[in-house]
Amino acid sequence: MKQVTPQEVEMLLTNKQPANIIDVREVDEVKTGKIPNAIHIPLGLLEFRMHELDKSKEYIMVCRSGGRSSMAFKLLENHGYKVINMSGGMLEWKGPVE
């Protein structure tokens, strides 16, 4: 499984590099804050909304601690998407939130 640290994701955003981030947490969790410009698709809906994603792009999967984003990673990878899991999830995120 390809992984990236929260610090590496923050560096991408700081350097204004393109980052396609998908937050798979539940609605009430996202209300506490999410990474700026992250797309919110709860894990339970990902299978039904993956058609909205572009297979030519690479997506960084994010959840609270890394477990659900790992499941999302496997689901999308099995359907031919390019994905990276953010290890540690939002518990390790020290960057800005919206």
C-alpha positions, 0 to 999 in steps of 0.5 A, spaced: 500 500 500 502 506 497 502 511 503 504 518 505 505 522 512 500 527 514 507 532 514 508 530 506 501 532 505 501 538 508 508 540 504 504 539 498 499 544 500 504 549 502 507 548 496 501 549 492 502 542 488 496 539 486 493 534 491 486 530 490 484 529 497 478 524 499 476 524 506 472 518 508 470 520 515 462 521 517 459 527 516 459 529 524 467 527 524 468 532 518 464 538 522 470 538 526 474 540 520 477 537 514 483 538 510 482 544 505 479 543 499 478 535 501 473 532 497 468 529 503 465 522 501 464 517 507 466 510 506 459 507 506 458 511 500 465 511 496 463 505 492 456 508 489 460 515 488 467 512 485 464 514 478 465 521 480 473 520 480 477 521 475 482 515 474 487 519 471 488 522 477 492 520 484 487 520 490 490 521 497 485 517 502 484 520 509 480 518 515 481 519 523 486 514 524 488 510 517 483 504 518 478 506 514 482 510 509 486 503 508 479 500 506 478 506 501 484 505 498 483 497 497 476 499 494 479 504 489 485 500 487 481 494 486 477 498 481 483 501 477 484 508 481 491 511 483 491 512 490 495 513 496 493 512 504 495 518 509 498 514 515 495 516 521 489 520 519 487 526 522 489 524 528 496 526 526 494 532 522 497 538 524 496 543 518 490 547 517 483 545 517 476 548 514 
